[in-house]
Amino acid sequence: MARVAVILKVYPNSIDLDLGELKSRIESKLPEGYKIEGSGEEPIAFGLKALKLVITMPEETEGGTEALEALLRSVDGVEEVEIETVHRM
């Protein structure tokens, strides 16, 4: 089964939110077959940082990244999700 790598930014709903904790919340909600392969922080403005993630998922997922985006938006502390790129592995 082929996989895809989704590179995305997760914007927290507060400047005070610990991005490591946010990453842990996201990781605990990911369904089977999804995995965080890499992460980092990216400065946005005025002290706000986005959590940048590389998540791998099955290529045959119906709806592409829509389900992943909806899942991430449902995590406590997430304000917005922005998909940067999707690559076939």
C-alpha positions in Angstrom: 0.0 0.0 0.0 1.4 3.4 -1.0 1.6 6.2 1.5 1.7 10.0 1.3 3.5 12.6 3.4 1.4 15.6 4.3 3.4 18.7 5.4 1.2 21.1 7.3 1.1 23.9 9.8 -1.1 23.8 12.9 -1.9 27.2 14.4 -2.6 27.2 18.1 -5.5 29.2 19.6 -3.2 30.8 22.2 0.3 32.2 22.3 0.8 30.5 25.7 0.0 27.0 24.5 2.9 24.6 24.7 3.5 23.2 21.2 5.0 20.0 22.5 1.7 19.3 24.4 -0.3 20.2 21.3 1.7 17.7 19.3 1.0 15.0 21.9 -2.7 15.7 21.8 -2.6 15.5 18.0 -0.6 12.2 18.1 -3.1 10.6 20.5 -6.0 11.4 18.1 -4.5 10.1 14.9 -6.2 7.0 13.5 -4.3 3.7 12.7 -2.1 4.1 9.7 -1.3 7.8 10.4 2.0 8.8 12.0 3.9 12.0 12.8 7.2 11.6 11.1 8.6 15.0 11.9 7.8 18.2 13.7 9.1 21.7 14.3 8.1 25.2 15.2 7.7 28.1 12.8 7.5 31.7 14.0 4.5 33.6 12.7 4.2 37.0 14.4 4.2 38.7 17.8 5.5 35.6 19.6 2.9 33.3 18.0 4.4 30.1 16.6 2.9 27.4 14.4 3.5 23.7 14.8 4.8 22.3 11.6 4.2 18.6 11.1 5.0 15.9 8.6 2.3 13.2 8.9 2.3 10.1 6.8 -1.0 8.4 5.9 -2.4 5.8 3.5 -2.6 7.1 -0.1 -6.0 5.4 -0.7 -7.7 7.5 2.0 -11.1 8.6 0.7 -11.4 12.4 0.6 -7.6 13.0 0.6 -6.5 15.2 3.4 -10.0 16.5 4.3 -10.5 13.9 7.1 -7.1 14.7 8.6 -7.8 18.4 8.5 -11.1 17.9 10.3 -9.5 15.7 12.9 -6.8 18.2 13.6 -9.3 21.1 13.9 -11.2 19.0 16.5 -8.1 18.8 18.8 -8.3 21.1 21.9 -6.0 24.1 21.3 -6.0 24.1 17.5 -7.2 27.3 15.9 -6.5 26.5 12.2 -4.7 23.9 10.0 -2.9 24.8 6.7 -1.8 22.1 4.3 1.5 23.1 2.6 2.2 20.1 0.4 1.3 16.5 -0.1 3.9 14.1 -1.5 3.6 10.4 -2.6 6.2 8.2 -1.0 
